[in-house]
Amino acid sequence: MSLDDAQRTLTRDGFTIGEVTEQASADVEKDDVIETDPPGGTKADEGSAVNIVVSSGPETQSMPDVRGLPYNNAKSTLEGAPYNFKVVRKNVDNTAAKGEVINTTPTPGADVQVGAEVTVFVSKGQVQVPNLVGMDIEAAKGALDDLGLKYTETEDPNSTSPENQVTAQSVAAGTQVSPGTTIALTYSTNPGTDDGDGDGGEIPTDPTDPGGGGVDDLGGDLNP
């Protein structure tokens, strides 16, 4: 019951109001009675004082400023005493180093109930786009996969480069981008051509004498 109701009840029953103190509670509404001393239901002398403990509402703490900290450090602070917050991580695109805390909700300095859920925004960081031109298309895709980058592929049948060689990329090598950025790759699908002249003569199946005489002819000359 409320403090006012408790005081009226105790006065009506012949007791006097003793010390009234406040105590934080997440379970008892603010200004409601948590307990009395002596406890309710016990026998006490008429006119004796009854102390009352009243809820001041949930305990709160000022949200600490963890911006700029590595996520694991910030998480340890927020989950530890006296905060005991439940931390939710959200990764965001940002130029800050990977894993660095960018902001929080609630913001630093706000009064937050102990044990409440708080959101921590963490930088995904940046990666450097490699030089992919001249690489085999499969090797280029593998390099982008390793960096957490996405890609699209466009065939170029008119390219003079060897087949499957990357001839262009949409983001220049050395550029810093967020993980998940899409890089458009163009690669050659020109299979190339045979450089031979195609005019070679047919190789004979039987060796012949340059003068036209075969073995049989030679034998004939030796027999008159």
PLY file of the C-alpha trace (Angstrom):
ply
format ascii 1.0
element vertex 224
property float x
property float y
property float z
element edge 223
property int vertex1
property int vertex2
end_header
0.00 0.00 0.00
1.03 3.64 -0.31
2.82 5.48 2.47
-0.24 7.66 3.08
-2.52 4.65 3.43
-0.05 2.90 5.73
0.23 5.92 8.01
-3.56 6.27 8.26
-3.95 2.57 9.03
-1.27 2.57 11.73
-2.71 5.72 13.36
-6.22 4.27 13.31
-4.98 1.10 15.02
-3.30 3.04 17.82
0.30 3.08 16.67
2.55 6.05 16.09
4.66 6.61 12.99
8.34 6.04 13.60
11.21 6.58 11.13
10.32 6.65 7.44
13.21 5.69 5.10
13.50 5.14 1.38
14.98 2.13 -0.40
15.37 1.50 -4.12
13.27 -1.35 -5.49
12.57 -2.65 -8.98
9.60 -4.66 -7.67
7.71 -2.17 -5.49
6.20 0.97 -6.99
7.66 4.32 -5.95
6.11 5.63 -2.68
4.64 2.23 -1.79
5.63 0.50 1.45
8.29 -2.20 1.16
8.25 -3.27 4.83
7.61 -2.16 8.39
9.44 -2.69 11.66
7.90 -4.48 13.52
6.63 -6.50 10.54
2.94 -6.53 9.77
0.97 -9.21 11.62
3.13 -9.18 14.76
1.79 -8.01 18.15
3.04 -4.67 19.45
2.11 -2.36 22.33
-0.53 0.20 21.60
1.08 3.56 21.02
4.41 2.05 20.04
6.26 3.43 17.01
6.34 1.58 13.72
9.17 2.28 11.30
8.32 2.27 7.59
10.54 1.55 4.56
9.20 3.13 1.37
10.22 2.39 -2.22
12.05 5.14 -4.05
11.52 3.26 -7.30
14.06 1.31 -9.33
17.70 2.04 -8.64
19.31 4.13 -11.37
22.85 4.89 -12.43
24.24 7.60 -14.69
25.12 6.10 -18.07
28.93 6.04 -18.31
30.71 7.39 -21.39
32.28 4.40 -23.14
32.69 6.07 -26.53
36.10 5.45 -28.07
36.67 2.28 -26.06
37.14 -1.15 -27.65
33.81 -2.99 -27.53
34.96 -5.68 -25.10
36.17 -3.07 -22.60
32.94 -1.11 -22.87
30.87 -4.27 -22.45
32.75 -5.24 -19.29
32.14 -1.81 -17.79
28.44 -1.75 -18.60
27.75 -5.29 -17.44
29.69 -4.88 -14.21
28.72 -3.27 -10.91
27.08 -0.93 -10.23
25.32 -0.90 -13.62
24.57 -4.55 -14.40
23.20 -3.48 -17.79
22.20 -5.93 -20.51
24.31 -4.96 -23.54
23.03 -5.19 -27.12
25.65 -4.71 -29.85
24.90 -3.05 -33.19
27.62 -2.80 -35.86
27.57 0.38 -37.97
29.52 1.84 -40.89
32.04 4.32 -39.60
35.57 5.54 -40.29
36.64 4.69 -36.73
38.77 1.62 -36.10
37.03 -1.73 -36.26
35.48 -2.65 -32.90
35.54 0.90 -31.49
32.40 2.11 -29.67
30.83 5.04 -31.54
27.82 5.79 -29.35
25.31 4.33 -26.91
21.60 4.43 -26.23
20.83 5.84 -23.69
23.42 8.57 -24.19
26.19 9.22 -21.64
24.96 10.96 -18.49
21.36 9.76 -18.70
19.79 8.12 -15.63
19.28 4.45 -16.45
17.64 1.77 -14.34
20.14 -0.75 -13.01
19.92 -3.94 -15.04
18.23 -2.23 -18.00
19.01 -2.99 -21.64
21.42 -0.61 -23.36
22.54 -0.51 -26.99
26.18 -0.06 -27.98
27.00 1.06 -31.53
30.28 -0.38 -32.77
32.30 0.57 -35.87
32.65 -2.04 -38.59
35.94 -0.37 -39.48
37.37 0.19 -42.96
39.22 -2.08 -45.37
41.54 -1.13 -48.24
40.50 -2.15 -51.74
43.30 -4.16 -53.39
44.50 -3.82 -56.99
42.55 -6.50 -58.83
43.30 -5.51 -62.44
45.38 -8.18 -64.11
44.28 -10.91 -61.69
42.31 -13.98 -62.67
38.61 -13.32 -61.98
38.35 -16.19 -59.49
41.41 -15.02 -57.59
40.03 -11.47 -57.51
36.72 -12.67 -56.10
38.55 -14.66 -53.46
40.54 -11.59 -52.42
37.32 -9.59 -51.99
35.69 -12.41 -50.01
38.62 -12.41 -47.60
38.11 -8.67 -46.96
34.35 -8.99 -46.46
33.59 -7.10 -49.67
30.92 -7.95 -52.22
31.28 -7.92 -56.00
29.47 -8.01 -59.32
30.90 -9.42 -62.57
30.68 -8.08 -66.12
32.08 -9.95 -69.13
34.08 -8.07 -71.79
34.27 -10.15 -74.97
36.06 -7.35 -76.86
38.98 -7.14 -74.47
42.47 -7.85 -75.81
43.52 -9.20 -72.39
43.83 -12.94 -71.76
40.64 -14.80 -71.02
39.31 -14.44 -67.41
41.70 -11.61 -66.58
40.22 -8.66 -64.67
40.40 -5.54 -66.83
38.66 -2.97 -64.61
37.33 -2.41 -61.07
34.75 0.17 -59.99
36.60 1.32 -56.86
40.23 2.32 -57.20
42.92 0.29 -55.47
43.94 1.78 -52.11
40.51 3.26 -51.36
39.22 2.73 -47.80
35.67 1.34 -47.75
33.31 -0.27 -45.26
32.96 -4.06 -45.15
30.07 -5.14 -47.37
30.81 -2.55 -50.05
30.22 -3.87 -53.59
33.05 -3.72 -56.13
32.12 -4.12 -59.81
34.61 -6.27 -61.71
35.00 -6.41 -65.50
36.94 -9.30 -66.97
37.95 -10.54 -70.40
36.08 -13.36 -72.09
38.23 -13.21 -75.24
39.56 -16.77 -75.75
42.39 -15.53 -78.00
43.35 -16.79 -81.55
45.92 -19.18 -83.10
48.86 -17.18 -84.48
49.92 -19.87 -87.03
49.62 -19.10 -90.80
47.76 -22.34 -91.56
49.62 -22.84 -94.91
51.96 -25.67 -93.96
52.32 -28.57 -96.45
51.21 -32.13 -95.82
53.83 -34.40 -94.32
54.26 -37.50 -96.56
53.47 -40.86 -95.06
56.33 -42.67 -96.91
59.89 -41.35 -97.16
61.03 -40.81 -100.75
64.38 -40.13 -102.43
64.85 -36.46 -103.27
65.52 -37.45 -106.86
62.32 -39.39 -107.10
63.81 -42.91 -107.00
62.61 -45.26 -104.28
64.26 -48.38 -102.97
62.75 -50.51 -105.74
64.19 -48.22 -108.39
67.67 -48.49 -106.88
67.42 -52.23 -106.87
66.41 -52.21 -110.54
69.56 -50.28 -111.50
71.82 -52.95 -109.97
70.26 -55.72 -112.05
70.87 -55.41 -115.84
0 1
1 2
2 3
3 4
4 5
5 6
6 7
7 8
8 9
9 10
10 11
11 12
12 13
13 14
14 15
15 16
16 17
17 18
18 19
19 20
20 21
21 22
22 23
23 24
24 25
25 26
26 27
27 28
28 29
29 30
30 31
31 32
32 33
33 34
34 35
35 36
36 37
37 38
38 39
39 40
40 41
41 42
42 43
43 44
44 45
45 46
46 47
47 48
48 49
49 50
50 51
51 52
52 53
53 54
54 55
55 56
56 57
57 58
58 59
59 60
60 61
61 62
62 63
63 64
64 65
65 66
66 67
67 68
68 69
69 70
70 71
71 72
72 73
73 74
74 75
75 76
76 77
77 78
78 79
79 80
80 81
81 82
82 83
83 84
84 85
85 86
86 87
87 88
88 89
89 90
90 91
91 92
92 93
93 94
94 95
95 96
96 97
97 98
98 99
99 100
100 101
101 102
102 103
103 104
104 105
105 106
106 107
107 108
108 109
109 110
110 111
111 112
112 113
113 114
114 115
115 116
116 117
117 118
118 119
119 120
120 121
121 122
122 123
123 124
124 125
125 126
126 127
127 128
128 129
129 130
130 131
131 132
132 133
133 134
134 135
135 136
136 137
137 138
138 139
139 140
140 141
141 142
142 143
143 144
144 145
145 146
146 147
147 148
148 149
149 150
150 151
151 152
152 153
153 154
154 155
155 156
156 157
157 158
158 159
159 160
160 161
161 162
162 163
163 164
164 165
165 166
166 167
167 168
168 169
169 170
170 171
171 172
172 173
173 174
174 175
175 176
176 177
177 178
178 179
179 180
180 181
181 182
182 183
183 184
184 185
185 186
186 187
187 188
188 189
189 190
190 191
191 192
192 193
193 194
194 195
195 196
196 197
197 198
198 199
199 200
200 201
201 202
202 203
203 204
204 205
205 206
206 207
207 208
208 209
209 210
210 211
211 212
212 213
213 214
214 215
215 216
216 217
217 218
218 219
219 220
220 221
221 222
222 223
